[in-house]
Amino acid sequence: MKIAIISDSHDHIEPLDKVLDYLKKKKIQILIHCGDVSTIDTLNYILRHFDGTMYLARGNADNFQISKDKNNKLKLFDNLGRLVIEGKKISFIHKIAEIKQADIKASDVVFYGHDHRPWMKLKDNTIIANPGNCAGMSYMSTFAVYDSKTNKIKLEIIDKLV
């Protein structure tokens, strides 16, 4: 299954639109956001324009309050989120410094954001990856697509999406 991972969208709608169009074209139904959506308006925008389920690890710029999502399209985590998809243990968080080593070792893949820099490494058989930032702040606008069947991650440059 293909899963999209974004982070640090910081209310920048134009690159978000490109990502959401891509997800629709590719029929990707799971979106993990590693935090810093920023405002409730942007969160609601994503939920209106994405047909699948969004998992959000709250970031330091996410100061909004939400009531329970009536459609169950949003799963909100105050810090560390965990999923198991097709047998793969996926963890996601905003700041990598806030995850415990035991949580890393218990995961097949860990996604994080915060520093805006796309990056990936393998540590003790766990892939640790930052999809970069959707907003294009300090680095180009990027996101990632994780394939749970192949355990591979592809970095996508938002400005190059067709």
C-alpha positions as CSV (number, residue, x, y, z in Angstrom):
1,M,0.0,0.0,0.0
2,K,1.2,3.5,-0.8
3,I,1.2,6.1,2.0
4,A,1.9,9.8,1.6
5,I,4.0,11.5,4.3
6,I,4.1,15.3,4.6
7,S,5.3,17.7,7.2
8,D,5.5,21.4,8.0
9,S,2.9,22.7,5.6
10,H,2.7,25.9,7.6
11,D,-0.5,27.2,6.0
12,H,1.0,27.2,2.5
13,I,-2.0,26.1,0.4
14,E,-0.5,26.2,-3.1
15,P,2.0,23.3,-2.5
16,L,-0.7,21.5,-0.5
17,D,-3.0,21.6,-3.5
18,K,-0.3,20.0,-5.7
19,V,0.2,17.2,-3.2
20,L,-3.5,16.6,-2.7
21,D,-4.0,16.5,-6.5
22,Y,-1.2,14.0,-6.8
23,L,-2.7,11.8,-4.0
24,K,-6.0,11.8,-5.9
25,K,-4.4,10.9,-9.2
26,K,-2.4,8.1,-7.6
27,K,-5.4,6.9,-5.5
28,I,-3.4,7.2,-2.2
29,Q,-5.8,6.9,0.7
30,I,-3.6,7.3,3.7
31,L,-1.8,10.6,4.5
32,I,0.6,10.9,7.5
33,H,1.3,14.5,8.5
34,C,4.3,14.9,10.8
35,G,3.1,18.2,12.2
36,D,3.0,22.0,11.8
37,V,-0.1,22.2,9.7
38,S,-0.4,25.5,11.6
39,T,-4.0,26.6,11.7
40,I,-7.4,24.9,11.9
41,D,-8.3,26.5,8.6
42,T,-5.5,24.6,6.9
43,L,-6.3,21.4,8.6
44,N,-9.9,21.7,7.6
45,Y,-8.8,22.5,4.0
46,I,-6.8,19.3,3.9
47,L,-9.7,17.2,5.2
48,R,-12.1,18.8,2.7
49,H,-9.8,18.0,-0.2
50,F,-8.5,14.6,0.8
51,D,-10.8,11.6,0.5
52,G,-8.8,9.2,2.6
53,T,-7.7,9.1,6.2
54,M,-5.2,11.6,7.6
55,Y,-3.0,10.8,10.6
56,L,-1.5,13.9,12.2
57,A,1.2,14.1,14.9
58,R,0.8,17.6,16.4
59,G,3.7,19.9,15.8
60,N,5.0,22.9,17.8
61,A,3.1,25.3,15.5
62,D,-0.2,23.4,15.8
63,N,-2.0,25.4,18.4
64,F,-5.6,24.6,17.3
65,Q,-8.2,22.7,19.3
66,I,-10.5,20.3,17.5
67,S,-13.5,18.3,18.5
68,K,-13.8,14.6,17.5
69,D,-13.8,14.2,13.7
70,K,-17.4,13.0,12.9
71,N,-16.2,11.3,9.7
72,N,-13.2,9.6,11.2
73,K,-11.1,11.1,8.5
74,L,-8.6,12.5,11.0
75,K,-6.6,10.6,13.6
76,L,-4.8,13.1,15.8
77,F,-1.8,12.3,18.0
78,D,-0.5,14.8,20.5
79,N,3.1,13.5,20.1
80,L,4.0,10.0,18.8
81,G,1.7,8.3,16.3
82,R,1.8,4.6,15.6
83,L,0.2,2.5,12.9
84,V,0.5,-1.0,11.6
85,I,-0.2,-1.3,7.9
86,E,0.3,-4.5,6.0
87,G,2.5,-5.8,8.8
88,K,4.8,-2.7,8.8
89,K,5.1,-0.9,12.1
90,I,5.1,2.8,11.3
91,S,5.8,5.6,13.8
92,F,5.6,9.3,13.2
93,I,6.4,12.4,15.3
94,H,7.1,16.0,14.7
95,K,10.5,16.3,16.5
96,I,12.8,13.3,16.2
97,A,14.5,14.3,19.5
98,E,11.3,13.5,21.3
99,I,11.1,9.8,20.3
100,K,12.5,7.1,22.6
101,Q,15.1,4.7,21.3
102,A,12.8,1.8,22.2
103,D,10.1,3.3,19.9
104,I,12.6,3.5,17.1
105,K,13.7,-0.1,17.6
106,A,10.1,-1.3,17.7
107,S,9.3,0.3,14.3
108,D,10.0,-0.7,10.7
109,V,10.0,3.0,9.7
110,V,9.9,6.3,11.6
111,F,8.8,9.6,10.0
112,Y,9.4,13.0,11.5
113,G,9.5,16.7,10.5
114,H,10.3,19.9,12.2
115,D,13.7,20.8,10.7
116,H,12.3,21.0,7.1
117,R,15.2,19.0,5.6
118,P,14.5,15.9,3.6
119,W,16.7,13.2,5.0
120,M,16.8,9.4,5.5
121,K,19.0,6.8,7.2
122,L,18.9,3.2,8.3
123,K,19.5,2.6,12.0
124,D,19.3,-1.0,13.4
125,N,17.0,-2.1,10.6
126,T,14.7,0.8,11.1
127,I,14.3,3.5,8.4
128,I,14.3,7.0,9.8
129,A,13.0,9.6,7.3
130,N,12.1,13.2,7.2
131,P,9.9,14.0,4.1
132,G,11.1,17.6,4.1
133,N,8.6,20.4,4.2
134,C,5.6,21.0,2.1
135,A,5.8,24.8,2.6
136,G,9.2,25.2,0.8
137,M,10.7,27.0,3.8
138,S,14.6,26.8,4.0
139,Y,14.5,23.9,1.6
140,M,12.5,23.0,-1.5
141,S,8.9,21.8,-1.1
142,T,8.9,18.0,-0.8
143,F,6.9,15.1,0.5
144,A,7.4,11.3,0.5
145,V,5.5,8.2,-0.6
146,Y,6.1,5.1,1.4
147,D,5.3,1.7,-0.1
148,S,4.6,-0.8,2.7
149,K,4.9,-3.8,0.3
150,T,8.5,-3.0,-0.8
151,N,9.5,-1.0,2.4
152,K,10.8,1.8,0.1
153,I,10.4,5.6,0.3
154,K,10.4,7.9,-2.6
155,L,11.0,11.6,-2.1
156,E,8.8,13.8,-4.4
157,I,9.6,17.4,-5.3
158,I,6.3,19.3,-5.2
159,D,7.3,21.8,-8.0
160,K,8.0,18.9,-10.4
161,L,4.6,17.1,-9.9
162,V,2.5,16.9,-13.1
